[in-house]
Amino acid sequence: MRKSRLAVLVGGLGLLVAVLPAVAHHAFVAQYDASKSTTLNGVVTKVEWTNPHARFYVDVKDKGGNVTNWNLELASPNALRRLGWTRDILKVGDQVSVFVAPAKDGAKMANARTVTLADGRKMVAGIAAEQGGVQ
Amino acid sequence: MRRNLVCSILTALFLAALLAVSATSLSAQGQPEPPGVNPAGGGVPMRSLERLKSKASGAAPRTADGKPDLSGIWGPEPNFMGDISNALKSGEKLPLQPWAVKVSRERLSKDDPEASCLPAGIPRQTPFPFKIIQTPKLIVFLIEGNMHTYRQIFVDGSSHPKDLDPTWFGDSRGTWQGDTLVVDTVGFNDKFWFDGIGHPHTEKLHIIERYRRPDAAHLAYEVTIDDPGAYTRPFTMYGNSPLLQNTEIMEYFCSENNQDVAHVLGKGRPAKE
């Protein structure tokens, strides 16, 4: 019961975030659904340190053993550098845990909001701490 | 008992959240263009600039010819991004013509030129810094993003050329009025959006920007938009940029790996607005 209420609350807060659209390169609200945010655990298969977004790809295994490769969007390298990221902070083969807002269109793409690295460091990457978000 | 209390609190919070959403939606109904549909721009790039704000104090430096020196790396103005209504004087609304209200309400975010890595134009800003290089006869804006580009402002006493081809940044000529740089720009195309929710303009657009450096660490500006093709009267936006330190403008070639447009659905404004 408590868990379900909590889920509803989280959903409600997600809705609040969702009505506060983002600007800049593309509108967050038009691409991702923060109300469906979830955590993906998997292994990094590729890193693209590119504009307008750095991206990394993660193999996520479900309970049945099926593996899905997710395309995860970060901010741009200039913003990430200014936040203390470096281009080798994510490496192929790293086990990571990523709190994501998934794509609205059902693609296996998501905005990475926070990334917990293999060494335990938790890096802010997306709209985690603010209302709305610019990507 | 305790569990029930927790459940009640959570339920109350959720209901409060829903009410807040409803209130936002209801307040917008029936108004052609409420001020500040979108919150100010922000996000990760803006947050990345927070700790770079200069602590410089005192008066603005001056150039050898006695003008205020606008040179420096400046942070963007969040009110010039998501919805330019946020940059108006408090209580003021954008004087949109009816067709412009319709267009901005119908525009889909995937069609925002900025999503396709095209220039933001003027007055729109993006959450990345810009660098001003000031010389006696030419002032250059180096713009980090969304499209890595530049603006040239000629301050050599020349006038706008005749028969300008419409362009994204138009033709800018500057003059100094006391300590204020006044920039007159015409020759715009009608392709760029003024903001993330698609406020439009036409090729009749004429922009006058007034830049001041009120102190060492700030650039203040007023941007008057005069477009009789889309607005019923001129209006003025007010902005402020912080001086940044310990950084440089960095490359941002947006078209390098732009995977987003195909996945952008809907509008850049709230669904119920």
Interface residues (C-beta under 8 A of the other chain):
Chain A: M1 R2 R5 L6 V8 L9 G12 L13 L15 L16 V19 L20 P21 A22 V23 A24 H25 H26 A27 F28 V29 A30 Q31 E48 T50 N51 P52 H53 R55 N71 E73 A75 S76 P77 N78 A79 L80 R81 R82 L83 A103 K104 D105 A107 M109 V124 A125 G126 I127 A129 E130 Q131 G132 G133 V134 Q135
Chain B: R3 V6 C7 L10 T11 L13 F14 A17 L18 A20 V21 T24 S25 N38 P39 G41 G42 G43 V44 P45 M46 R47 S48 L49 L52 M81 G82 L108 S109 K110 D112 E114 A115 C117 T126 P127 F128 E144 G145 N146 D195 G196 I197 T247 M250 E251 Y252 F253 C254 E256 N257 N258 Q259 D260 V261 H263 V264 L265 G266 K267 G268 R269 P270 A271 K272
